[in-house]
Amino acid sequence: MRSTLAALAEPTRLQVVELLRDRPHYVGEIEEALRMGQPQVSKHLRVLREAGIVSSTVDAQRRLYRLRPEPFRELDDWLEPYREFWSERLDRLEAHLDSTESDLRARASAVAEGPE
């Protein structure tokens, strides 16, 4: 997972991943989308491939890159305890806000009714 995080930490590689999220792309399409030269794009694709984030197939003389789901599942599994951590806290915040809102409504209603 560290290699996945390290590879994704570089902004250009993250752009490549976001581009490939929609569909596989040929190297030339990636170059065009990122407005970068072939050597630079190939360097980033190599890092992503070595980290297991992308795979490629050869189609005639062109290389088609696609995302591999496994590293993202691993990241998702790693993030799960953090989601639980925040979910718990957000649930408590929501309960507190609901309670505060109920108190404010009750006070506003009492003020609107005035003294008896």
MOPAC internal coordinates of N, CA, C and O (Angstrom, degrees):
PM7 1SCF
backbone

  N    0.0000 0     0.00 0     0.00 0    0    0    0
  C    1.4358 1     0.00 0     0.00 0    1    0    0
  C    1.5258 1   111.12 1     0.00 0    2    1    0
  O    1.2310 1   120.24 1   147.95 1    3    2    1
  N    1.3032 1   117.15 1   -32.05 1    3    2    1
  C    1.4672 1   119.50 1   178.80 1    5    3    2
  C    1.5166 1   111.87 1   -60.34 1    6    5    3
  O    1.2310 1   120.64 1   141.34 1    7    6    5
  N    1.3309 1   116.37 1   -38.66 1    7    6    5
  C    1.4664 1   118.67 1   179.46 1    9    7    6
  C    1.5287 1   110.18 1   -67.01 1   10    9    7
  O    1.2310 1   120.42 1   146.54 1   11   10    9
  N    1.3265 1   116.81 1   -33.46 1   11   10    9
  C    1.4631 1   120.47 1   177.24 1   13   11   10
  C    1.5211 1   109.91 1   -65.14 1   14   13   11
  O    1.2310 1   120.66 1   130.82 1   15   14   13
  N    1.3289 1   116.35 1   -49.18 1   15   14   13
  C    1.4644 1   120.42 1  -179.82 1   17   15   14
  C    1.5256 1   111.33 1   -62.85 1   18   17   15
  O    1.2310 1   120.41 1   138.20 1   19   18   17
  N    1.3257 1   116.81 1   -41.80 1   19   18   17
  C    1.4658 1   120.23 1   179.45 1   21   19   18
  C    1.5286 1   110.59 1   -63.09 1   22   21   19
  O    1.2310 1   120.30 1   137.58 1   23   22   21
  N    1.3264 1   117.02 1   -42.42 1   23   22   21
  C    1.4641 1   120.44 1   180.00 1   25   23   22
  C    1.5240 1   111.11 1   -65.75 1   26   25   23
  O    1.2310 1   120.44 1   140.27 1   27   26   25
  N    1.3208 1   116.76 1   -39.73 1   27   26   25
  C    1.4638 1   120.60 1  -177.49 1   29   27   26
  C    1.5201 1   112.89 1   -78.34 1   30   29   27
  O    1.2310 1   120.18 1   166.55 1   31   30   29
  N    1.3227 1   117.26 1   -13.45 1   31   30   29
  C    1.4688 1   120.59 1  -178.63 1   33   31   30
  C    1.5252 1   112.09 1   -70.52 1   34   33   31
  O    1.2310 1   120.08 1   158.98 1   35   34   33
  N    1.3143 1   117.45 1   -21.02 1   35   34   33
  C    1.4657 1   121.00 1  -179.39 1   37   35   34
  C    1.5319 1   107.91 1   -84.67 1   38   37   35
  O    1.2310 1   119.67 1   -55.32 1   39   38   37
  N    1.3376 1   118.24 1   124.68 1   39   38   37
  C    1.4701 1   121.40 1  -174.33 1   41   39   38
  C    1.5249 1   115.47 1   -55.89 1   42   41   39
  O    1.2310 1   119.85 1   141.35 1   43   42   41
  N    1.3144 1   117.90 1   -38.65 1   43   42   41
  C    1.4705 1   119.42 1  -178.96 1   45   43   42
  C    1.5171 1   110.32 1   -67.36 1   46   45   43
  O    1.2310 1   120.33 1   138.68 1   47   46   45
  N    1.3250 1   116.97 1   -41.32 1   47   46   45
  C    1.4676 1   119.37 1   178.96 1   49   47   46
  C    1.5304 1   110.55 1   -65.95 1   50   49   47
  O    1.2310 1   120.50 1   143.92 1   51   50   49
  N    1.3074 1   116.65 1   -36.08 1   51   50   49
  C    1.4581 1   119.80 1   176.19 1   53   51   50
  C    1.5305 1   110.13 1   -63.78 1   54   53   51
  O    1.2310 1   120.16 1   141.68 1   55   54   53
  N    1.3236 1   117.30 1   -38.32 1   55   54   53
  C    1.4730 1   120.90 1   175.82 1   57   55   54
  C    1.5295 1   110.96 1   -61.90 1   58   57   55
  O    1.2310 1   120.76 1   138.96 1   59   58   57
  N    1.3307 1   116.16 1   -41.04 1   59   58   57
  C    1.4660 1   120.10 1   178.63 1   61   59   58
  C    1.5256 1   109.82 1   -61.28 1   62   61   59
  O    1.2310 1   120.69 1   134.60 1   63   62   61
  N    1.3392 1   116.28 1   -45.40 1   63   62   61
  C    1.4667 1   120.85 1   179.88 1   65   63   62
  C    1.5261 1   110.34 1   -61.70 1   66   65   63
  O    1.2310 1   120.34 1   136.87 1   67   66   65
  N    1.3184 1   116.96 1   -43.13 1   67   66   65
  C    1.4658 1   119.94 1   178.73 1   69   67   66
  C    1.5222 1   111.28 1   -63.57 1   70   69   67
  O    1.2310 1   120.54 1   143.91 1   71   70   69
  N    1.3112 1   116.58 1   -36.09 1   71   70   69
  C    1.4615 1   120.92 1   177.59 1   73   71   70
  C    1.5281 1   110.46 1   -66.39 1   74   73   71
  O    1.2310 1   120.61 1   137.42 1   75   74   73
  N    1.3231 1   116.44 1   -42.58 1   75   74   73
  C    1.4658 1   120.92 1  -177.79 1   77   75   74
  C    1.5304 1   112.54 1   -76.22 1   78   77   75
  O    1.2310 1   120.28 1   167.51 1   79   78   77
  N    1.3132 1   117.07 1   -12.49 1   79   78   77
  C    1.4637 1   120.39 1  -179.80 1   81   79   78
  C    1.5296 1   110.84 1   -60.37 1   82   81   79
  O    1.2310 1   120.41 1   143.14 1   83   82   81
  N    1.3192 1   116.82 1   -36.86 1   83   82   81
  C    1.4627 1   120.83 1  -177.27 1   85   83   82
  C    1.5239 1   112.92 1   -76.08 1   86   85   83
  O    1.2310 1   120.97 1   139.93 1   87   86   85
  N    1.3235 1   115.75 1   -40.07 1   87   86   85
  C    1.4698 1   120.21 1  -177.88 1   89   87   86
  C    1.5256 1   108.72 1  -171.30 1   90   89   87
  O    1.2310 1   119.97 1   -17.61 1   91   90   89
  N    1.3462 1   117.67 1   162.39 1   91   90   89
  C    1.4627 1   119.87 1   174.38 1   93   91   90
  C    1.5331 1   110.33 1   -63.96 1   94   93   91
  O    1.2310 1   121.03 1   -29.06 1   95   94   93
  N    1.3244 1   115.64 1   150.94 1   95   94   93
  C    1.4674 1   121.50 1   178.89 1   97   95   94
  C    1.5237 1   110.42 1  -133.63 1   98   97   95
  O    1.2310 1   121.80 1   -30.78 1   99   98   97
  N    1.3154 1   114.15 1   149.22 1   99   98   97
  C    1.4615 1   120.03 1   170.87 1  101   99   98
  C    1.5250 1   107.97 1   -79.48 1  102  101   99
  O    1.2310 1   120.95 1   -23.44 1  103  102  101
  N    1.3217 1   115.79 1   156.56 1  103  102  101
  C    1.4643 1   120.91 1  -179.29 1  105  103  102
  C    1.5244 1   110.52 1   -54.14 1  106  105  103
  O    1.2310 1   119.88 1   136.50 1  107  106  105
  N    1.3222 1   117.84 1   -43.50 1  107  106  105
  C    1.4639 1   121.43 1  -179.62 1  109  107  106
  C    1.5215 1   112.42 1   -59.84 1  110  109  107
  O    1.2310 1   120.64 1   143.19 1  111  110  109
  N    1.3242 1   116.39 1   -36.81 1  111  110  109
  C    1.4699 1   120.04 1   177.81 1  113  111  110
  C    1.5253 1   110.71 1   -67.70 1  114  113  111
  O    1.2310 1   120.75 1   142.19 1  115  114  113
  N    1.3135 1   116.17 1   -37.81 1  115  114  113
  C    1.4649 1   120.52 1   178.78 1  117  115  114
  C    1.5243 1   109.89 1   -67.17 1  118  117  115
  O    1.2310 1   121.02 1   136.47 1  119  118  117
  N    1.3353 1   115.66 1   -43.53 1  119  118  117
  C    1.4717 1   120.20 1   177.04 1  121  119  118
  C    1.5207 1   110.56 1   -56.22 1  122  121  119
  O    1.2310 1   120.99 1   133.27 1  123  122  121
  N    1.3191 1   115.72 1   -46.73 1  123  122  121
  C    1.4611 1   121.26 1  -177.60 1  125  123  122
  C    1.5290 1   110.96 1   -65.33 1  126  125  123
  O    1.2310 1   120.57 1   134.38 1  127  126  125
  N    1.3201 1   116.52 1   -45.62 1  127  126  125
  C    1.4675 1   120.46 1  -178.13 1  129  127  126
  C    1.5250 1   111.75 1   -63.78 1  130  129  127
  O    1.2310 1   120.60 1   142.12 1  131  130  129
  N    1.3305 1   116.47 1   -37.88 1  131  130  129
  C    1.4695 1   120.96 1  -177.69 1  133  131  130
  C    1.5216 1   112.80 1   -91.58 1  134  133  131
  O    1.2310 1   121.01 1   172.12 1  135  134  133
  N    1.3436 1   115.68 1    -7.88 1  135  134  133
  C    1.4664 1   121.47 1  -176.45 1  137  135  134
  C    1.5350 1   111.05 1    53.92 1  138  137  135
  O    1.2310 1   121.95 1  -128.78 1  139  138  137
  N    1.3264 1   113.87 1    51.22 1  139  138  137
  C    1.4612 1   121.17 1  -179.92 1  141  139  138
  C    1.5217 1   108.79 1  -129.75 1  142  141  139
  O    1.2310 1   121.30 1   -21.10 1  143  142  141
  N    1.3129 1   115.12 1   158.90 1  143  142  141
  C    1.4521 1   120.43 1   177.36 1  145  143  142
  C    1.5161 1   112.11 1   -77.66 1  146  145  143
  O    1.2310 1   121.43 1   -18.60 1  147  146  145
  N    1.3161 1   114.86 1   161.40 1  147  146  145
  C    1.4643 1   121.46 1  -178.02 1  149  147  146
  C    1.5221 1   112.74 1   -57.76 1  150  149  147
  O    1.2310 1   118.64 1   136.40 1  151  150  149
  N    1.3533 1   120.20 1   -43.60 1  151  150  149
  C    1.4673 1   118.50 1  -178.67 1  153  151  150
  C    1.5343 1   112.75 1   -61.31 1  154  153  151
  O    1.2310 1   120.40 1   140.09 1  155  154  153
  N    1.3312 1   116.84 1   -39.91 1  155  154  153
  C    1.4649 1   120.17 1   179.80 1  157  155  154
  C    1.5244 1   111.31 1   -66.88 1  158  157  155
  O    1.2310 1   120.92 1   134.37 1  159  158  157
  N    1.3191 1   115.85 1   -45.63 1  159  158  157
  C    1.4617 1   120.10 1  -179.90 1  161  159  158
  C    1.5230 1   110.05 1   -63.22 1  162  161  159
  O    1.2310 1   120.38 1   136.66 1  163  162  161
  N    1.3074 1   116.87 1   -43.34 1  163  162  161
  C    1.4654 1   120.58 1   179.96 1  165  163  162
  C    1.5250 1   111.46 1   -61.33 1  166  165  163
  O    1.2310 1   120.36 1   142.02 1  167  166  165
  N    1.3210 1   116.91 1   -37.98 1  167  166  165
  C    1.4669 1   121.20 1   177.94 1  169  167  166
  C    1.5335 1   110.11 1   -61.39 1  170  169  167
  O    1.2310 1   120.48 1   133.74 1  171  170  169
  N    1.3252 1   116.69 1   -46.26 1  171  170  169
  C    1.4619 1   120.31 1  -179.84 1  173  171  170
  C    1.5267 1   111.23 1   -67.02 1  174  173  171
  O    1.2310 1   120.19 1   140.07 1  175  174  173
  N    1.3177 1   117.24 1   -39.93 1  175  174  173
  C    1.4666 1   120.63 1   178.46 1  177  175  174
  C    1.5214 1   111.11 1   -64.66 1  178  177  175
  O    1.2310 1   120.29 1   143.99 1  179  178  177
  N    1.3290 1   117.05 1   -36.01 1  179  178  177
  C    1.4624 1   120.95 1   178.13 1  181  179  178
  C    1.5293 1   110.17 1   -62.44 1  182  181  179
  O    1.2310 1   120.42 1   135.38 1  183  182  181
  N    1.3320 1   116.80 1   -44.62 1  183  182  181
  C    1.4698 1   120.79 1   179.07 1  185  183  182
  C    1.5301 1   110.02 1   -62.55 1  186  185  183
  O    1.2310 1   120.49 1   136.21 1  187  186  185
  N    1.3212 1   116.67 1   -43.79 1  187  186  185
  C    1.4671 1   120.39 1   178.93 1  189  187  186
  C    1.5318 1   111.61 1   -64.85 1  190  189  187
  O    1.2310 1   120.64 1   142.28 1  191  190  189
  N    1.3171 1   116.38 1   -37.72 1  191  190  189
  C    1.4668 1   120.81 1   178.80 1  193  191  190
  C    1.5330 1   110.37 1   -67.85 1  194  193  191
  O    1.2310 1   120.27 1   136.22 1  195  194  193
  N    1.3367 1   117.10 1   -43.78 1  195  194  193
  C    1.4608 1   120.99 1   179.74 1  197  195  194
  C    1.5316 1   111.55 1   -65.02 1  198  197  195
  O    1.2310 1   120.36 1   150.26 1  199  198  197
  N    1.3280 1   116.93 1   -29.74 1  199  198  197
  C    1.4650 1   120.98 1   177.65 1  201  199  198
  C    1.5316 1   111.50 1   -81.49 1  202  201  199
  O    1.2310 1   120.38 1   174.08 1  203  202  201
  N    1.3300 1   116.89 1    -5.92 1  203  202  201
  C    1.4528 1   121.37 1   178.57 1  205  203  202
  C    1.5193 1   114.11 1    82.04 1  206  205  203
  O    1.2310 1   120.45 1  -167.81 1  207  206  205
  N    1.3256 1   116.74 1    12.19 1  207  206  205
  C    1.4661 1   121.18 1  -176.46 1  209  207  206
  C    1.5256 1   111.79 1   -81.07 1  210  209  207
  O    1.2310 1   120.59 1   145.55 1  211  210  209
  N    1.3303 1   116.47 1   -34.45 1  211  210  209
  C    1.4625 1   120.72 1   179.24 1  213  211  210
  C    1.5193 1   109.80 1  -125.40 1  214  213  211
  O    1.2310 1   121.66 1   -21.22 1  215  214  213
  N    1.3093 1   114.43 1   158.78 1  215  214  213
  C    1.4651 1   121.05 1   170.61 1  217  215  214
  C    1.5180 1   106.47 1  -129.96 1  218  217  215
  O    1.2310 1   121.15 1   -16.70 1  219  218  217
  N    1.3169 1   115.41 1   163.30 1  219  218  217
  C    1.4588 1   118.64 1  -179.63 1  221  219  218
  C    1.5189 1   110.27 1  -137.20 1  222  221  219
  O    1.2310 1   121.90 1   -26.27 1  223  222  221
  N    1.3169 1   113.98 1   153.73 1  223  222  221
  C    1.4573 1   121.55 1   173.54 1  225  223  222
  C    1.5175 1   107.12 1  -130.62 1  226  225  223
  O    1.2310 1   121.26 1   -28.02 1  227  226  225
  N    1.3164 1   115.20 1   151.98 1  227  226  225
  C    1.4623 1   120.12 1   179.45 1  229  227  226
  C    1.5218 1   108.06 1   -96.46 1  230  229  227
  O    1.2310 1   121.71 1   -50.23 1  231  230  229
  N    1.3313 1   114.33 1   129.77 1  231  230  229
  C    1.4619 1   122.01 1   178.12 1  233  231  230
  C    1.5200 1   105.87 1  -125.10 1  234  233  231
  O    1.2310 1   121.34 1   -78.44 1  235  234  233
  N    1.3379 1   115.04 1   101.56 1  235  234  233
  C    1.4729 1   121.29 1  -172.94 1  237  235  234
  C    1.5206 1   107.31 1    59.80 1  238  237  235
  O    1.2310 1   119.85 1    63.76 1  239  238  237
  N    1.3248 1   117.90 1  -116.24 1  239  238  237
  C    1.4661 1   119.85 1  -179.82 1  241  239  238
  C    1.5200 1   111.83 1  -106.13 1  242  241  239
  O    1.2310 1   120.60 1  -168.30 1  243  242  241
  N    1.3217 1   116.45 1    11.70 1  243  242  241
  C    1.4614 1   119.88 1  -178.84 1  245  243  242
  C    1.5234 1   109.99 1  -113.17 1  246  245  243
  O    1.2310 1   121.43 1   -27.60 1  247  246  245
  N    1.3174 1   114.88 1   152.40 1  247  246  245
  C    1.4582 1   121.21 1   179.02 1  249  247  246
  C    1.5196 1   109.32 1  -109.49 1  250  249  247
  O    1.2310 1   121.42 1   -52.02 1  251  250  249
  N    1.3342 1   114.88 1   127.98 1  251  250  249
  C    1.4599 1   121.95 1  -179.49 1  253  251  250
  C    1.5318 1   108.41 1  -104.52 1  254  253  251
  O    1.2310 1   120.75 1   -54.46 1  255  254  253
  N    1.3385 1   116.17 1   125.54 1  255  254  253
  C    1.4656 1   121.61 1  -178.98 1  257  255  254
  C    1.5168 1   110.33 1  -107.18 1  258  257  255
  O    1.2310 1   121.74 1   -38.59 1  259  258  257
  N    1.3443 1   114.27 1   141.41 1  259  258  257
  C    1.4703 1   120.72 1   177.02 1  261  259  258
  C    1.5234 1   108.65 1  -141.79 1  262  261  259
  O    1.2310 1   121.44 1   -23.53 1  263  262  261
  N    1.3284 1   114.85 1   156.47 1  263  262  261
  C    1.4611 1   120.25 1   177.63 1  265  263  262
  C    1.5163 1   110.29 1   -75.34 1  266  265  263
  O    1.2310 1   121.23 1   -32.88 1  267  266  265
  N    1.3219 1   115.25 1   147.12 1  267  266  265
  C    1.4608 1   121.43 1   172.07 1  269  267  266
  C    1.5261 1   107.16 1  -101.67 1  270  269  267
  O    1.2310 1   119.07 1   -45.61 1  271  270  269
  N    1.3125 1   119.38 1   134.39 1  271  270  269
  C    1.4710 1   120.63 1  -176.07 1  273  271  270
  C    1.5268 1   114.81 1   -74.79 1  274  273  271
  O    1.2310 1   119.70 1   154.54 1  275  274  273
  N    1.3180 1   118.18 1   -25.46 1  275  274  273
  C    1.4703 1   121.42 1  -172.55 1  277  275  274
  C    1.5327 1   114.35 1   -56.12 1  278  277  275
  O    1.2310 1   119.03 1   132.55 1  279  278  277
  N    1.3382 1   119.45 1   -47.45 1  279  278  277
  C    1.4684 1   118.02 1  -179.01 1  281  279  278
  C    1.5296 1   112.75 1   -63.43 1  282  281  279
  O    1.2310 1   120.56 1   149.45 1  283  282  281
  N    1.3220 1   116.54 1   -30.55 1  283  282  281
  C    1.4638 1   119.90 1  -179.70 1  285  283  282
  C    1.5222 1   111.06 1   -75.73 1  286  285  283
  O    1.2310 1   120.32 1   147.31 1  287  286  285
  N    1.3255 1   116.99 1   -32.69 1  287  286  285
  C    1.4725 1   120.10 1   173.57 1  289  287  286
  C    1.5244 1   109.83 1   -64.78 1  290  289  287
  O    1.2310 1   121.22 1   137.78 1  291  290  289
  N    1.3196 1   115.28 1   -42.22 1  291  290  289
  C    1.4678 1   120.24 1   178.92 1  293  291  290
  C    1.5324 1   110.53 1   -61.57 1  294  293  291
  O    1.2310 1   120.63 1   136.18 1  295  294  293
  N    1.3279 1   116.40 1   -43.82 1  295  294  293
  C    1.4738 1   120.11 1   176.76 1  297  295  294
  C    1.5224 1   111.02 1   -63.23 1  298  297  295
  O    1.2310 1   120.38 1   138.45 1  299  298  297
  N    1.3131 1   116.89 1   -41.55 1  299  298  297
  C    1.4507 1   121.46 1   179.54 1  301  299  298
  C    1.5323 1   110.43 1   -61.51 1  302  301  299
  O    1.2310 1   120.28 1   136.87 1  303  302  301
  N    1.3253 1   117.08 1   -43.13 1  303  302  301
  C    1.4685 1   121.44 1   177.47 1  305  303  302
  C    1.5272 1   110.63 1   -62.55 1  306  305  303
  O    1.2310 1   120.72 1   138.94 1  307  306  305
  N    1.3197 1   116.22 1   -41.06 1  307  306  305
  C    1.4618 1   121.17 1  -179.34 1  309  307  306
  C    1.5340 1   110.83 1   -66.18 1  310  309  307
  O    1.2310 1   120.26 1   144.57 1  311  310  309
  N    1.3210 1   117.10 1   -35.43 1  311  310  309
  C    1.4625 1   121.82 1  -178.37 1  313  311  310
  C    1.5282 1   113.61 1   -77.46 1  314  313  311
  O    1.2310 1   119.73 1   162.11 1  315  314  313
  N    1.3191 1   118.13 1   -17.89 1  315  314  313
  C    1.4658 1   121.84 1  -174.87 1  317  315  314
  C    1.5301 1   113.72 1   -52.53 1  318  317  315
  O    1.2310 1   118.37 1   131.62 1  319  318  317
  N    1.3254 1   120.72 1   -48.38 1  319  318  317
  C    1.4671 1   119.13 1   179.68 1  321  319  318
  C    1.5290 1   112.54 1   -61.71 1  322  321  319
  O    1.2310 1   120.37 1   148.69 1  323  322  321
  N    1.3228 1   116.89 1   -31.31 1  323  322  321
  C    1.4622 1   120.19 1   178.15 1  325  323  322
  C    1.5263 1   110.66 1   -71.02 1  326  325  323
  O    1.2310 1   120.34 1   143.48 1  327  326  325
  N    1.3325 1   116.96 1   -36.52 1  327  326  325
  C    1.4568 1   120.30 1   175.87 1  329  327  326
  C    1.5240 1   110.15 1   -62.99 1  330  329  327
  O    1.2310 1   120.70 1   136.52 1  331  330  329
  N    1.3413 1   116.28 1   -43.48 1  331  330  329
  C    1.4617 1   120.64 1   178.36 1  333  331  330
  C    1.5310 1   110.19 1   -61.69 1  334  333  331
  O    1.2310 1   120.65 1   136.86 1  335  334  333
  N    1.3267 1   116.36 1   -43.14 1  335  334  333
  C    1.4679 1   122.31 1   179.11 1  337  335  334
  C    1.5174 1   110.21 1   -56.18 1  338  337  335
  O    1.2310 1   120.23 1   129.81 1  339  338  337
  N    1.3297 1   117.17 1   -50.19 1  339  338  337
  C    1.4614 1   120.75 1  -177.47 1  341  339  338
  C    1.5151 1   111.96 1   -74.62 1  342  341  339
  O    1.2310 1   119.79 1   145.05 1  343  342  341
  N    1.3008 1   118.00 1   -34.95 1  343  342  341
  C    1.4547 1   121.27 1   179.83 1  345  343  342
  C    1.5249 1   110.28 1   -61.02 1  346  345  343
  O    1.2310 1   120.74 1   135.22 1  347  346  345
  N    1.3154 1   116.19 1   -44.78 1  347  346  345
  C    1.4574 1   122.28 1   178.27 1  349  347  346
  C    1.5311 1   110.78 1   -58.36 1  350  349  347
  O    1.2310 1   120.57 1   132.13 1  351  350  349
  N    1.3055 1   116.52 1   -47.87 1  351  350  349
  C    1.4619 1   121.08 1  -178.71 1  353  351  350
  C    1.5313 1   112.04 1   -67.69 1  354  353  351
  O    1.2310 1   120.71 1   140.69 1  355  354  353
  N    1.3113 1   116.24 1   -39.31 1  355  354  353
  C    1.4604 1   119.60 1   178.87 1  357  355  354
  C    1.5293 1   111.13 1   -68.10 1  358  357  355
  O    1.2310 1   120.33 1   145.08 1  359  358  357
  N    1.3303 1   116.97 1   -34.92 1  359  358  357
  C    1.4661 1   119.79 1   175.70 1  361  359  358
  C    1.5269 1   110.57 1   -63.21 1  362  361  359
  O    1.2310 1   120.48 1   138.03 1  363  362  361
  N    1.3391 1   116.68 1   -41.97 1  363  362  361
  C    1.4638 1   119.93 1   178.19 1  365  363  362
  C    1.5254 1   111.32 1   -65.48 1  366  365  363
  O    1.2310 1   120.37 1   140.49 1  367  366  365
  N    1.3299 1   116.90 1   -39.51 1  367  366  365
  C    1.4610 1   120.61 1   177.65 1  369  367  366
  C    1.5251 1   110.39 1   -63.17 1  370  369  367
  O    1.2310 1   120.57 1   136.31 1  371  370  369
  N    1.3211 1   116.51 1   -43.69 1  371  370  369
  C    1.4625 1   120.53 1   179.06 1  373  371  370
  C    1.5306 1   110.70 1   -60.60 1  374  373  371
  O    1.2310 1   120.34 1   136.52 1  375  374  373
  N    1.3369 1   116.95 1   -43.48 1  375  374  373
  C    1.4664 1   120.25 1   178.92 1  377  375  374
  C    1.5277 1   110.57 1   -62.57 1  378  377  375
  O    1.2310 1   120.50 1   138.60 1  379  378  377
  N    1.3188 1   116.65 1   -41.40 1  379  378  377
  C    1.4649 1   120.95 1   178.47 1  381  379  378
  C    1.5324 1   110.92 1   -63.30 1  382  381  379
  O    1.2310 1   120.27 1   134.77 1  383  382  381
  N    1.3093 1   117.09 1   -45.23 1  383  382  381
  C    1.4639 1   120.63 1   179.91 1  385  383  382
  C    1.5322 1   111.43 1   -64.95 1  386  385  383
  O    1.2310 1   120.54 1   140.29 1  387  386  385
  N    1.3310 1   116.57 1   -39.71 1  387  386  385
  C    1.4682 1   119.89 1   177.14 1  389  387  386
  C    1.5224 1   110.43 1   -62.09 1  390  389  387
  O    1.2310 1   120.72 1   137.81 1  391  390  389
  N    1.3265 1   116.23 1   -42.19 1  391  390  389
  C    1.4617 1   121.32 1   179.25 1  393  391  390
  C    1.5254 1   110.59 1   -64.29 1  394  393  391
  O    1.2310 1   120.54 1   135.88 1  395  394  393
  N    1.3230 1   116.58 1   -44.12 1  395  394  393
  C    1.4608 1   121.36 1   179.17 1  397  395  394
  C    1.5243 1   110.34 1   -63.45 1  398  397  395
  O    1.2310 1   120.30 1   138.51 1  399  398  397
  N    1.3196 1   117.03 1   -41.49 1  399  398  397
  C    1.4652 1   121.12 1   179.39 1  401  399  398
  C    1.5218 1   110.50 1   -63.42 1  402  401  399
  O    1.2310 1   120.28 1   137.97 1  403  402  401
  N    1.3392 1   117.06 1   -42.03 1  403  402  401
  C    1.4699 1   120.87 1   178.08 1  405  403  402
  C    1.5211 1   110.66 1   -62.17 1  406  405  403
  O    1.2310 1   120.60 1   136.77 1  407  406  405
  N    1.3446 1   116.46 1   -43.23 1  407  406  405
  C    1.4711 1   120.82 1   178.39 1  409  407  406
  C    1.5265 1   110.69 1   -61.34 1  410  409  407
  O    1.2310 1   120.20 1   136.47 1  411  410  409
  N    1.3257 1   117.22 1   -43.53 1  411  410  409
  C    1.4654 1   120.73 1  -179.90 1  413  411  410
  C    1.5246 1   111.50 1   -64.53 1  414  413  411
  O    1.2310 1   120.35 1   139.58 1  415  414  413
  N    1.3207 1   116.94 1   -40.42 1  415  414  413
  C    1.4684 1   120.38 1   177.93 1  417  415  414
  C    1.5351 1   110.75 1   -63.17 1  418  417  415
  O    1.2310 1   120.86 1   136.62 1  419  418  417
  N    1.3260 1   115.96 1   -43.38 1  419  418  417
  C    1.4643 1   120.07 1  -179.63 1  421  419  418
  C    1.5262 1   110.37 1   -62.74 1  422  421  419
  O    1.2310 1   120.35 1   137.53 1  423  422  421
  N    1.3310 1   116.93 1   -42.47 1  423  422  421
  C    1.4647 1   121.05 1   178.51 1  425  423  422
  C    1.5260 1   110.79 1   -64.44 1  426  425  423
  O    1.2310 1   120.46 1   135.53 1  427  426  425
  N    1.3252 1   116.73 1   -44.47 1  427  426  425
  C    1.4607 1   121.07 1  -179.72 1  429  427  426
  C    1.5225 1   110.10 1   -62.67 1  430  429  427
  O    1.2310 1   120.23 1   140.51 1  431  430  429
  N    1.3071 1   117.16 1   -39.49 1  431  430  429
  C    1.4556 1   121.69 1   179.22 1  433  431  430
  C    1.5340 1   110.29 1   -65.68 1  434  433  431
  O    1.2310 1   120.97 1   138.30 1  435  434  433
  N    1.3223 1   115.75 1   -41.70 1  435  434  433
  C    1.4719 1   120.10 1   179.42 1  437  435  434
  C    1.5196 1   110.92 1   -64.79 1  438  437  435
  O    1.2310 1   119.65 1   139.89 1  439  438  437
  N    1.3338 1   118.28 1   -40.11 1  439  438  437
  C    1.4595 1   122.70 1   179.25 1  441  439  438
  C    1.5424 1   109.61 1   -66.84 1  442  441  439
  O    1.2310 1   120.66 1   138.51 1  443  442  441
  N    1.3291 1   116.34 1   -41.49 1  443  442  441
  C    1.4657 1   120.52 1  -178.35 1  445  443  442
  C    1.5195 1   111.42 1   -65.74 1  446  445  443
  O    1.2310 1   119.89 1   146.36 1  447  446  445
  N    1.3040 1   117.81 1   -33.64 1  447  446  445
  C    1.4661 1   121.31 1  -179.93 1  449  447  446
  C    1.5142 1   111.03 1   -74.77 1  450  449  447
  O    1.2310 1   120.65 1   152.12 1  451  450  449
  N    1.3124 1   116.36 1   -27.88 1  451  450  449
  C    1.4677 1   120.80 1   178.60 1  453  451  450
  C    1.5135 1   112.40 1    72.75 1  454  453  451
  O    1.2310 1   121.62 1    -3.41 1  455  454  453
  N    1.3287 1   114.50 1   176.59 1  455  454  453
  C    1.4724 1   118.42 1  -178.95 1  457  455  454
  C    1.5254 1   109.67 1   -71.15 1  458  457  455
  O    1.2310 1   121.51 1   -31.66 1  459  458  457
  N    1.2941 1   114.72 1   148.34 1  459  458  457
  C    1.4611 1   119.85 1  -178.51 1  461  459  458
  C    1.4812 1   111.51 1   -87.04 1  462  461  459
  O    1.2310 1   120.10 1   180.00 1  463  462  461

